[in-house]
Amino acid sequence: MKRNFGFTLVLSIFLFSCGQNKNSPTDTTTSGSIHIVADDAYKPVVDAEIHVFEALYRNVHIHVKYETEDSVFKDLLSSDTIRLAVVSRKLTKDEEDYFHSKTYYPEQTKVATDAMALIVNNTNADSLLTLDKVKAIFSGQDSTWDLVNIKSKLGKIAVVFDHENSSNSRYIKDSINHGKNFPAYCFAVKGNTQVIDYVSKNPNAIGIISVNWISDNYDSTVMRFLNQVKVVGISHKESTNINDFYQPYQAYLKMNEYPLCRNMYTIKREARVGLGSGFIAFITGEKGQRIILRAGLLPATVPTEIIKY
C-alpha cells in the first residue's frame, strides 16, 4: 500500500511538472526579470528609479534599453519581450488600434511633468529670451542674438538637438513649429551629453535637453554640466524685467509659468500583474515620486509643495 502511494505521488509530481508551460511568466510585482525601453531623454531619472527599486527588492532585475522616441515605440509595438516603456507621449489612435487587434490593452500612466530646457554657452550674455524669440529661432525667422553687442561676435545661432527623431525635436516641432521643418542651422548630435558638450564649446549654440539632465544637485555629473553651460530663462511677453523670465524649474512648472512643458508617461503592455506593474506602482508611489522630485521634474501623483524663490 505504501509502495503504491509513493509511486502515485511521484507520478503525480512528474505529470504536474510536465504539464507546466515552460514559457509561463516567472516574475511577480517585486521579483524576477523584465526588459523595458525608455526615451533617452529620461535616462538620469529612469536610472535612479531602477537603482532604488532594485536595491529595495534584491530579486528584481530590470534590463533597460535607451533609445530615440521613434525606436522606443517601434520596439514597444513589435517586440513581445518588451513589457514597459517610459516616454513623453501617449499612444496614437493607430498604435492603440494595433494593440487592440492583438487583444492587448496597454495601461498608460502619467508619472511626471517634464520641461524642455534651453541651454547656452557660459560666455553668452543673452540668456533671457522671450517666447516669441524662441519661436522665431526654431522656425527660421530669426537666427541672430538680440543683444547688439554680441551679434557680430557670435554670428548666427546654431541649434542642437540630442538625436534625430527624438522626443525633444518632436516636441519642439509640434508645439513651436506646428509641424513645419526646422531651418538648416538646426541639427542633431548623438545624445544629451553631446548636446551639453557642443554648447559648452560653441558660444553661438543653443541646446535642447530634458530638464532632468541638469537638475539633480546631488549628482556630480549634473553639477559638472551646470558649470559648463547656462540655463535660459523664457518670458511669455516682451519685458526688460528679469522677474518676468522663468527657468524650467519645478515651481514654475507647477504654476504654469514656464512655457515648454510636457508629460512623462509609462506604457505597460503586460497582460497581467507582474514586475512591470510593480515598477509602475513604485514610480507612482511616495519613494518613486520623491526620486522624480529630486531629478527636477514635477511629480504627478504625490501632492507636492514647491517653494518659489
C-alpha positions in Angstrom: 0.0 0.0 0.0 2.8 2.4 0.9 4.7 1.5 -2.3 1.6 2.3 -4.4 1.1 5.5 -2.6 4.7 6.6 -3.1 4.5 5.6 -6.8 1.3 7.6 -7.2 2.8 10.6 -5.5 6.0 10.6 -7.8 3.8 10.0 -10.9 1.6 13.0 -9.9 4.6 15.3 -9.4 6.0 14.1 -12.8 2.8 14.7 -14.6 2.3 18.1 -12.9 5.8 19.2 -13.9 5.3 18.1 -17.5 2.1 20.0 -17.7 3.7 23.3 -16.8 4.1 25.8 -19.6 7.8 26.4 -19.9 7.0 29.9 -21.3 4.8 30.9 -18.5 5.9 34.1 -16.6 8.0 33.7 -13.5 8.1 37.3 -12.3 5.9 38.9 -9.6 5.5 42.6 -8.7 8.7 42.5 -6.6 10.8 39.7 -8.1 12.0 38.4 -11.4 13.4 40.0 -14.5 11.9 42.1 -17.3 13.0 44.1 -20.3 11.9 47.7 -20.8 12.6 50.6 -23.2 12.9 54.2 -22.3 13.3 57.5 -24.1 17.0 58.5 -23.9 15.8 62.0 -22.7 14.8 60.4 -19.4 18.0 58.3 -18.7 19.0 60.1 -15.5 15.6 59.8 -13.8 14.9 56.2 -15.0 18.4 55.1 -13.9 17.7 56.5 -10.5 14.3 54.8 -10.3 15.7 51.4 -11.3 18.7 51.7 -8.9 16.5 52.3 -5.8 13.8 49.7 -6.9 16.4 47.0 -7.3 18.1 48.0 -4.0 14.8 47.6 -2.2 13.9 44.3 -3.9 17.1 42.2 -4.3 15.4 39.6 -6.6 14.5 42.2 -9.2 16.4 42.7 -12.4 15.2 45.4 -14.8 17.0 45.5 -18.2 16.5 48.9 -19.8 17.4 50.0 -23.3 17.6 53.7 -24.0 16.5 54.8 -27.5 15.1 57.7 -29.5 11.4 58.1 -29.3 10.6 56.6 -32.6 12.7 53.5 -31.8 11.1 53.1 -28.4 7.6 52.9 -30.0 8.8 50.5 -32.7 10.1 48.2 -30.0 7.0 48.5 -27.9 4.8 47.7 -30.8 6.9 44.9 -32.3 8.7 43.1 -29.5 6.8 40.6 -27.3 9.7 40.7 -24.8 9.3 44.5 -24.0 6.8 44.9 -21.1 7.1 48.6 -20.4 8.1 51.9 -21.9 8.9 55.3 -20.4 8.1 58.1 -22.9 6.9 61.6 -23.3 3.7 61.0 -25.2 0.7 58.6 -25.1 -0.1 56.1 -27.8 -1.6 57.4 -31.0 -5.0 56.1 -32.2 -3.4 53.9 -34.8 -1.0 52.5 -32.1 -3.9 51.8 -29.8 -5.8 50.1 -32.6 -2.8 47.9 -33.3 -2.6 46.7 -29.7 -6.3 46.1 -29.5 -6.2 44.0 -32.6 -3.7 41.8 -30.7 -6.0 41.8 -27.7 -3.6 44.0 -25.7 -4.9 47.0 -23.8 -1.9 48.9 -22.7 -2.0 50.9 -19.4 -0.8 54.5 -19.9 0.1 56.3 -16.7 1.3 59.9 -16.2 4.2 59.9 -13.8 5.6 63.4 -14.0 5.6 66.8 -15.7 8.8 67.4 -17.6 10.3 70.6 -19.2 12.4 71.3 -22.2 15.5 73.2 -21.0 17.3 75.6 -23.4 21.0 75.9 -22.6 23.6 78.3 -23.9 27.4 78.8 -23.6 28.7 80.3 -20.4 30.2 83.3 -22.3 26.8 84.1 -23.9 25.3 87.2 -22.2 22.0 86.7 -24.0 20.4 84.0 -21.7 17.0 85.6 -21.4 14.6 85.0 -24.3 11.0 85.8 -25.0 8.7 83.0 -26.2 8.3 84.9 -29.5 12.1 84.9 -29.9 12.2 81.2 -29.2 9.5 80.6 -31.8 11.4 82.7 -34.3 14.6 80.8 -33.8 13.1 77.4 -34.3 11.0 78.5 -37.3 13.9 80.1 -39.1 12.5 83.7 -38.9 15.4 84.9 -36.7 18.8 83.4 -36.4 20.7 86.2 -34.6 21.1 87.1 -31.0 19.2 90.0 -29.5 21.9 91.9 -27.7 23.5 94.3 -30.1 27.0 94.0 -28.5 27.2 90.2 -29.2 25.5 89.9 -32.6 28.7 90.4 -34.6 30.8 88.5 -32.1 28.7 85.3 -32.1 27.4 85.2 -35.6 24.4 83.0 -36.4 22.6 80.9 -33.8 23.3 77.1 -34.0 20.5 75.0 -32.6 21.5 71.5 -31.4 19.2 68.6 -30.5 20.1 65.3 -28.9 19.1 62.9 -31.7 17.2 62.9 -35.0 13.6 61.7 -34.4 14.0 62.3 -30.6 11.1 63.3 -28.4 12.8 66.7 -27.8 12.9 67.6 -31.5 9.4 66.2 -32.0 8.0 68.3 -29.1 9.6 71.5 -30.5 8.4 70.7 -34.0 4.8 70.0 -32.8 4.4 72.7 -30.2 6.5 75.5 -31.6 6.8 74.9 -35.3 3.3 73.4 -35.7 4.6 70.6 -37.8 6.9 72.6 -40.0 10.5 71.5 -40.7 13.4 73.1 -38.9 15.8 75.6 -40.6 19.3 74.5 -41.8 21.0 75.8 -38.7 19.2 73.2 -36.5 20.9 69.8 -36.3 21.3 66.7 -34.1 24.2 65.1 -32.4 24.2 61.7 -30.7 22.9 62.2 -27.2 22.2 64.7 -24.4 25.7 64.7 -23.1 26.9 65.6 -26.6 24.4 68.5 -26.7 25.9 69.9 -23.4 29.4 69.3 -24.7 28.7 71.1 -28.0 27.1 74.1 -26.3 30.0 74.3 -23.8 32.4 74.6 -26.7 30.4 76.9 -29.1 29.4 80.3 -27.9 26.8 80.7 -30.6 24.9 77.5 -29.8 21.6 76.7 -28.1 20.9 73.2 -26.9 17.6 71.5 -26.1 17.5 68.8 -23.4 15.1 67.4 -20.8 15.5 69.2 -17.5 16.3 66.0 -15.6 19.8 66.1 -17.2 20.7 69.3 -15.3 18.5 69.4 -12.2 19.8 66.9 -9.6 22.1 69.0 -7.4 23.3 65.8 -5.6 24.7 64.4 -8.8 28.3 65.2 -9.5 27.7 64.8 -13.3 24.9 67.2 -13.2 27.0 69.8 -11.3 29.7 69.4 -13.9 27.2 70.0 -16.7 25.9 73.1 -14.9 29.4 74.5 -14.7 29.7 74.2 -18.5 26.5 75.9 -19.6 23.8 78.4 -18.6 20.1 77.7 -18.5 17.9 80.1 -20.5 15.1 82.0 -18.9 11.9 82.4 -21.0 9.2 85.1 -20.8 5.7 84.9 -22.2 5.9 88.6 -23.1 8.3 91.4 -24.2 9.9 92.6 -21.0 13.1 94.2 -19.6 12.2 92.9 -16.1 14.2 89.9 -15.1 11.4 88.7 -12.9 9.3 88.0 -16.0 11.7 85.3 -17.2 11.4 81.8 -15.9 13.7 78.8 -16.0 12.5 75.2 -16.2 12.3 74.5 -12.5 9.6 72.8 -10.5 8.0 76.0 -9.0 7.5 77.4 -12.5 6.2 74.1 -13.9 3.6 73.9 -11.1 2.4 77.4 -11.6 2.4 77.1 -15.5 4.9 80.0 -15.8 7.5 78.1 -17.8 6.1 77.6 -21.4 8.0 74.5 -22.7 6.4 71.7 -20.6 5.3 68.1 -21.4 4.2 65.0 -19.6 6.2 61.8 -18.8 4.4 58.5 -19.1 4.8 54.8 -18.5 3.1 52.5 -21.0 2.7 48.9 -19.8 1.8 46.2 -22.3 1.9 43.1 -20.0 -1.5 41.4 -19.8 -1.2 40.6 -16.1 0.0 41.9 -12.8 3.7 41.3 -13.0 7.0 43.1 -12.5 6.0 45.9 -14.9 3.0 46.6 -12.7 5.2 46.6 -9.6 7.7 49.0 -11.1 4.9 51.4 -12.1 3.5 51.2 -8.6 6.9 52.1 -7.2 7.4 55.1 -9.6 3.9 56.5 -8.8 4.3 55.8 -5.1 5.9 58.1 -2.5 9.5 56.8 -2.9 9.4 56.9 -6.7 7.8 60.4 -6.8 10.5 61.7 -4.5 13.1 60.5 -7.0 11.2 62.4 -9.7 11.2 65.5 -7.5 14.9 65.2 -6.9 15.5 64.8 -10.6 13.9 68.2 -11.3 10.6 67.0 -12.7 7.2 67.7 -11.2 5.6 64.6 -9.6 2.3 63.6 -10.9 0.7 61.5 -8.2 2.1 62.8 -4.9 0.9 66.2 -3.6 4.0 68.4 -3.5 4.6 71.9 -2.1 7.0 73.8 -4.2 8.6 77.0 -2.8 9.1 79.8 -5.2 12.3 81.8 -4.6 
